Amino acid sequence: MIGEADPDEWSYVAEGGKHALFRYRGADIGLSGHLLRIAKNKLARVSTTCDSCGGWDSTTSTKISTTSMIPKIPAIPVRADTTIASIDDTASQEFQRQIIQPLLCHRYIDLARTVHLPAYFCAQLYHRTLANGLIPPSRLPSWKSDVINHDTTVDINEGVNALLLRDHTHISRHRRLSSLGNTTPSSSVVLSVEIKPKAGYISSSPLVLPANRCKYYQTRYSLQQELMQMGQIHKGWRSSRSRTRVDEACEQDYQSTEGSNIMHDEAAFIPSNYSPLDLFSNNTLRMQKALVDLSCNMQNNFRVWCNGNQIFGVGASPPTDSDCQIILQDIFPSFGDDSNNDAVNRPNLDSKATLLDVIVATVTKILDKESSLLSNMLSVQQLDWLDGDGAAIIYERLVHLCNGSNSEVEALLDAAVLIPGDAFSSTWKEFATSDNNDWRSKHSTSSPYMAPKCNALPQLLDEIHHFQSYLREQQRRYDSSFDEVCDNSHFKCIEFVNKLSKDACIYLLQNWLLSLSLCDVSFFVTFRFLNEFNAVDGALKDVRQTCDHGGIVYCSMQNNNGELSTRRDIAVEYEVKVIDCDPKPAKKLRDRREVENAFRFVSKKRIDDVDEQVS
């Protein structure tokens, strides 16, 4: 039991493609600092069912005496016979517990709690959210009941399952501070940064199609930026994006162009300079550059919250300079008292840029302290031995082995991706509770799955390995023999793929889907400055975070212009948590070939550019 399920106490926060998040605003201490994550299709479906039963007056958007029908929310016990199709949230939790936690280290992932919500509670939440006009226009189609698959009926007496998550825009007080008699922080500001890092590697699979070999030279993220600029792909977040430092710089350029009649196009896409290779480089300067690039052009990869309210990133109204000054004054109260260091109140200071510089510098320091997170994340991402092109080819081979049944293939893969190998399970028991867990340092491979016996499988993997060595030796430089080497390796791999068994195909696609999951996660870096502590007095030692509490790190604040600096290192309490670690459904493979074909436009553009230069 975790309290009364009153929809008035939950407010819409954000959403993704499938799920919506609602923050608890009530007085229950047990629910404070938590979010509900509910599938939008379930909300729409139960709303339709409740409407047809007369339990909701949609014309007035008011509750019709249903308080007695809303019981306390109990946690759902997972039955042994539960299938993936019946409780997808439970499958996601098992995937995170058995697969993701051991790979990334369990201190970076808080497992959610599966809860049961009455149908009428969900219906009221659904109608209130729509009535409040909070949903971005680009997301509205996913909330419409007419696009929901009604094959699965909802019993209004049954309700639906959801996940109760920790709200990572808040931070728990470090227990070390309580032992020092410090119960009230000097700063009331809690800053939280959500980063979606994307894939931190460049494709090196010989299964990449000849028309898509631009993948050998740039990250997938950079290529997608080009495709968005060309208008070949479109992202839903663009219609609700906030203004960035790049937008403001462009406007200044236009305004300073004398006699120019050019108007700034708010809809024009501005590619980001961010490179995931920098963030995953394990080099502090490159990591900071990556974060600076993200903060300059945030898109949907960088968002900032202050005390639970979003202030930067997609969906946010940017704070005013006055708002930023108030935040900076709270973080650095001594600046207001020190005439020699009164940077915050200088009229020529760009408070917004200064705040972002402070955030970037602090997050860089924290990620450097918790370097194993990005290192482990990259190791799992690199289980993509196939590239999307190769995954489509092997998926088609598996469909052939299953007598043309896509549904059978997808059922096999959805089940297989949740099941670690026996050796990995024993590894988890040994290391998952260790605060010093670095899975990669103890094992030669990041794959949690057991390779089946199939002669063609090691042959394929050996050829992939040889080709990757070739790319490293060539440093991905193009020469006269490059296409020939790529063609030969590609055709060899196709021959091996045509000899793969069903289990071998499943193994390869298991790892590709796992890599895909880690390429699409986000993580929160949440922190608060402790001005009362400094590195000199030694009262508070810097420590990495554990499963039980966050970490402590010391930061010296100085922006790029040297205007903002402290005379001492300031202690910062922090937490780093990974979110959105759900398993990717195998149905994503059905249209994968079409998705990957978009990259041929980048290759064609480059060929055309070369031809123009030659002519």
SVG drawing of the C-alpha trace seen along z (x, -y; Angstrom):
<svg xmlns="http://www.w3.org/2000/svg" viewBox="-23 -48 70 74">
<polyline fill="none" stroke="black" stroke-width="0.4" points="0.0,0.0 1.5,-3.3 -1.4,-5.8 -4.7,-6.8 -4.8,-7.0 -6.2,-10.5 -5.7,-11.9 -5.8,-15.4 -2.4,-14.8 -0.6,-13.8 0.4,-16.2 1.7,-15.7 5.5,-16.2 6.7,-14.7 6.3,-11.9 8.1,-9.7 6.9,-7.7 5.0,-5.2 4.8,-6.4 3.7,-9.5 5.2,-10.7 3.1,-12.2 4.7,-13.8 3.2,-13.4 2.2,-16.7 0.4,-15.5 1.3,-15.3 2.0,-11.6 5.7,-11.4 6.0,-7.9 5.1,-9.2 6.9,-12.5 9.7,-12.6 8.2,-10.0 6.7,-9.7 4.2,-7.4 5.1,-6.0 2.0,-4.9 1.7,-3.6 -0.3,-6.1 -2.2,-3.4 -3.4,-2.0 -4.6,-5.4 -6.5,-6.0 -8.0,-2.5 -9.3,-2.6 -10.6,-6.1 -12.6,-4.8 -13.9,-1.9 -14.9,-4.1 -16.6,-6.6 -18.7,-3.8 -19.7,-2.7 -20.8,-6.1 -18.2,-6.5 -16.7,-9.7 -18.5,-12.9 -16.2,-14.0 -18.2,-17.2 -17.5,-18.7 -14.1,-17.0 -15.1,-16.4 -15.0,-13.4 -18.4,-11.6 -18.4,-10.3 -15.7,-7.7 -13.6,-8.3 -15.0,-5.1 -13.9,-3.2 -10.2,-4.2 -8.5,-1.9 -5.0,-2.2 -2.4,-1.2 -0.7,2.1 2.4,3.5 1.7,6.3 3.4,9.7 4.8,11.2 3.3,14.6 5.5,17.4 3.2,17.8 3.2,14.1 4.1,13.5 5.8,10.6 2.6,9.7 0.5,9.6 2.7,7.4 5.2,5.5 6.3,3.3 7.2,6.4 9.3,7.6 11.1,4.3 11.9,4.6 13.3,8.1 15.4,6.9 16.9,4.1 17.4,6.3 19.0,9.3 20.7,7.7 21.3,3.9 22.2,3.6 25.1,6.1 26.4,4.5 26.3,0.9 26.6,1.4 23.6,1.4 24.4,-1.9 23.4,-3.8 20.0,-2.3 17.0,-2.5 14.5,0.3 11.0,-1.0 8.1,0.5 5.2,2.1 1.9,0.7 -1.8,1.3 -4.0,-1.7 -7.8,-1.5 -9.2,-2.2 -11.3,-5.2 -8.1,-6.8 -6.4,-6.4 -9.4,-7.7 -9.6,-10.9 -5.8,-11.4 -6.2,-11.0 -9.0,-13.5 -7.4,-16.1 -4.1,-15.9 -5.8,-16.5 -8.0,-19.3 -5.0,-21.1 -3.4,-21.5 0.0,-20.3 0.7,-17.8 3.0,-18.9 1.0,-19.0 3.4,-16.5 2.6,-14.0 -1.2,-14.3 -1.8,-11.5 -0.4,-9.0 -3.1,-10.0 -6.0,-9.6 -8.2,-6.6 -8.9,-6.1 -5.3,-5.1 -5.2,-2.6 -5.3,1.1 -8.5,2.3 -7.7,6.0 -6.9,6.1 -10.0,5.2 -9.8,3.5 -12.0,4.5 -12.9,1.3 -12.8,3.4 -9.3,4.6 -7.4,1.4 -3.9,1.2 -0.3,1.6 2.2,-1.3 5.6,-1.9 6.4,-4.0 9.8,-5.7 12.0,-8.0 12.0,-11.6 15.6,-12.2 15.1,-16.0 15.4,-15.7 18.3,-14.5 18.4,-12.8 20.5,-14.4 23.9,-12.6 24.0,-10.7 27.5,-11.9 26.1,-15.5 23.7,-14.3 26.6,-12.8 28.3,-16.2 25.3,-17.8 24.4,-19.5 20.7,-19.0 19.9,-22.1 21.9,-22.8 23.2,-26.3 21.8,-26.3 18.2,-25.6 18.9,-25.1 18.9,-21.5 20.0,-21.3 19.3,-18.2 20.6,-17.6 19.2,-14.9 21.5,-13.7 20.6,-11.4 24.2,-10.5 23.3,-8.3 25.7,-5.8 29.4,-6.5 31.0,-4.6 31.2,-4.6 29.9,-1.5 32.6,1.0 30.5,3.9 31.3,5.4 27.5,6.0 26.9,2.3 25.4,2.0 27.7,0.5 25.3,-2.4 25.5,-3.3 29.2,-3.3 29.1,-6.9 28.5,-5.1 32.2,-4.2 33.3,-7.9 30.8,-9.5 28.7,-8.6 25.1,-7.7 24.1,-10.9 26.1,-13.1 24.7,-11.4 21.1,-11.9 21.9,-15.6 22.7,-15.8 19.5,-13.9 17.4,-16.2 19.0,-19.2 18.3,-17.6 14.7,-17.0 15.0,-13.2 14.0,-12.4 11.9,-14.3 11.8,-14.2 8.6,-14.8 10.5,-16.9 11.3,-19.7 7.8,-21.2 8.2,-21.8 11.8,-22.8 13.0,-25.7 15.4,-28.5 19.1,-27.8 22.3,-29.7 22.7,-28.9 19.3,-30.4 20.3,-33.6 23.7,-33.8 22.0,-33.4 19.6,-36.2 22.4,-38.5 24.2,-37.7 21.1,-38.5 20.5,-41.7 24.1,-42.8 23.9,-42.2 23.3,-45.7 20.5,-46.0 19.7,-42.3 16.0,-41.4 16.6,-37.9 14.3,-36.8 15.3,-34.1 13.3,-31.0 12.2,-29.5 11.6,-26.2 15.0,-25.9 17.0,-23.0 20.4,-23.8 22.7,-20.8 24.4,-20.1 28.2,-20.1 27.9,-17.5 29.9,-14.3 29.1,-11.3 32.7,-10.2 33.8,-13.2 31.5,-12.3 32.6,-8.6 36.3,-9.4 37.2,-9.2 39.1,-12.5 38.0,-15.3 38.6,-18.1 36.7,-16.2 33.9,-15.4 33.5,-19.1 33.5,-20.0 30.7,-17.5 28.7,-19.0 29.3,-22.6 28.1,-21.5 25.0,-20.0 24.2,-23.1 24.6,-25.3 22.2,-23.2 20.2,-21.1 17.6,-19.4 16.2,-16.5 19.6,-15.4 20.1,-17.9 17.5,-19.2 18.0,-21.1 15.7,-21.3 15.9,-23.6 14.1,-22.4 11.9,-20.1 11.0,-22.7 12.5,-22.4 14.4,-25.6 16.3,-24.5 15.7,-22.0 12.8,-20.8 9.5,-21.8 10.9,-24.5 10.4,-28.2 14.0,-29.5 14.6,-31.4 15.1,-35.2 18.5,-36.7 16.9,-37.7 15.8,-34.1 19.4,-32.9 20.9,-35.6 18.6,-34.4 19.8,-30.8 23.5,-31.9 23.1,-34.1 21.6,-31.1 24.5,-28.8 27.2,-31.4 25.9,-33.7 29.3,-35.1 29.4,-36.8 26.8,-39.3 28.8,-40.2 32.3,-40.4 32.8,-43.6 35.9,-42.0 33.9,-39.0 30.5,-40.4 30.2,-38.7 26.6,-37.8 25.4,-41.4 27.5,-42.8 25.2,-44.4 27.3,-43.1 27.3,-39.5 25.3,-37.1 23.6,-35.3 22.1,-32.6 25.4,-31.7 27.1,-31.8 24.6,-29.4 25.0,-27.0 28.8,-27.2 28.5,-26.4 26.3,-23.5 28.6,-22.1 31.7,-22.4 30.0,-20.7 28.5,-17.8 32.0,-17.3 33.5,-16.9 30.9,-14.5 31.0,-12.3 34.8,-12.2 34.4,-11.0 31.9,-8.4 33.8,-7.4 32.9,-3.8 29.3,-4.6 30.2,-5.9 32.9,-3.2 30.5,-0.4 27.7,-1.9 30.0,-2.1 31.1,1.5 27.5,2.7 26.7,0.4 29.6,2.0 27.7,5.3 26.4,3.9 28.6,6.2 26.1,6.0 25.0,2.4 21.3,1.8 22.0,3.1 23.3,6.4 20.5,6.7 18.0,6.5 19.8,9.1 20.0,11.6 16.3,10.8 15.3,11.8 17.4,15.0 15.6,15.8 12.2,15.2 13.2,17.6 14.1,20.3 10.8,19.7 8.9,20.5 8.2,16.8 6.5,16.0 7.5,12.5 5.3,12.9 7.1,16.2 10.5,14.5 9.5,11.5 8.1,13.7 11.3,15.7 13.4,12.5 11.3,10.7 11.6,13.7 15.3,14.3 16.5,10.7 15.3,11.1 17.2,14.3 20.9,14.0 23.2,17.0 23.9,19.2 27.5,17.9 26.2,14.3 23.6,15.1 26.2,16.4 28.3,13.4 25.5,11.2 25.1,12.9 28.8,12.4 29.2,8.8 25.8,7.1 25.9,6.0 29.5,4.7 29.9,0.9 33.2,1.3 31.6,3.3 33.2,2.8 31.9,5.7 34.2,5.0 37.4,5.4 36.3,8.9 35.2,10.3 36.5,10.5 33.1,9.7 30.1,7.6 27.5,9.9 25.2,11.4 24.0,14.1 25.3,17.6 26.6,18.2 25.0,21.4 27.0,24.0 26.9,23.2 30.0,23.5 29.0,20.4 28.8,18.2 32.5,18.0 33.3,17.7 31.1,14.7 32.4,13.1 36.0,13.7 35.4,12.0 33.8,9.1 36.8,8.9 39.3,8.9 37.4,6.2 37.3,4.0 41.1,4.5 41.4,3.3 39.4,0.2 41.6,-0.6 44.8,-0.2 43.5,-2.3 42.2,-4.9 39.1,-4.9 40.9,-6.6 39.6,-6.0 42.1,-4.7 41.9,-2.8 41.5,0.6 38.9,-0.4 35.8,0.5 37.3,3.8 38.2,4.8 34.7,3.8 33.0,5.7 35.0,8.9 34.3,8.8 30.6,8.0 30.1,10.9 32.0,13.3 29.7,12.3 26.6,12.8 27.7,16.4 28.2,17.0 24.8,15.5 23.1,17.9 24.5,20.8 23.5,19.5 21.2,21.6 18.0,20.2 19.8,20.0 22.8,18.3 20.5,15.6 18.7,15.1 22.1,14.7 23.3,12.0 20.0,10.2 19.8,10.4 23.1,8.5 22.1,6.0 18.8,5.2 20.7,4.9 23.1,2.4 20.1,0.5 18.6,0.2 21.9,-1.3 22.1,-3.7 18.7,-5.2 19.0,-5.5 19.2,-8.8 20.9,-9.6 20.3,-12.2 23.1,-14.1 21.5,-15.8 23.5,-18.0 23.5,-20.7 26.3,-23.0 27.4,-22.9 29.1,-26.2 29.7,-25.5 32.3,-22.9 35.6,-23.3 38.6,-21.1 40.9,-22.9 39.1,-22.2 38.8,-18.5 35.5,-18.0 33.8,-16.4 35.8,-13.9 35.0,-13.5 33.5,-10.0 31.9,-8.2 28.3,-7.4 27.1,-4.0 23.8,-2.1 22.8,-3.7 23.7,-7.3 25.1,-9.8 28.6,-11.1 30.6,-14.1 32.9,-16.0 34.8,-19.3 34.4,-21.8 36.2,-25.1 33.9,-27.3 35.3,-29.5 33.6,-30.4 35.3,-30.7 35.8,-34.5 37.3,-34.1 34.5,-36.4 33.1,-33.8 35.6,-32.1 35.7,-31.0 38.7,-31.3 38.2,-27.7 36.9,-24.4 33.2,-24.0 31.7,-20.6 28.9,-19.3 26.6,-16.4 25.4,-14.5 23.6,-11.4 23.9,-9.9 21.1,-7.7 20.3,-5.9 16.7,-5.9 14.7,-4.5 16.6,-1.1 13.7,0.8 14.2,3.7 13.7,2.9 10.8,4.8 11.8,7.1 9.2,5.6 11.6,2.7 13.5,5.1 10.6,5.4 11.2,1.9 14.9,1.7 16.0,2.0 13.8,-1.0 15.2,-3.0 18.8,-2.3 18.2,-3.2 17.9,-6.8 21.7,-7.0 22.1,-6.5 21.1,-10.2 24.2,-11.2 26.4,-9.0 24.8,-10.3 25.2,-13.9 28.9,-13.4 29.4,-11.8 27.6,-14.7 29.7,-17.2 33.0,-15.5 31.7,-15.4 31.0,-19.2 34.5,-19.9 36.1,-17.8 34.1,-19.5"/>
</svg>
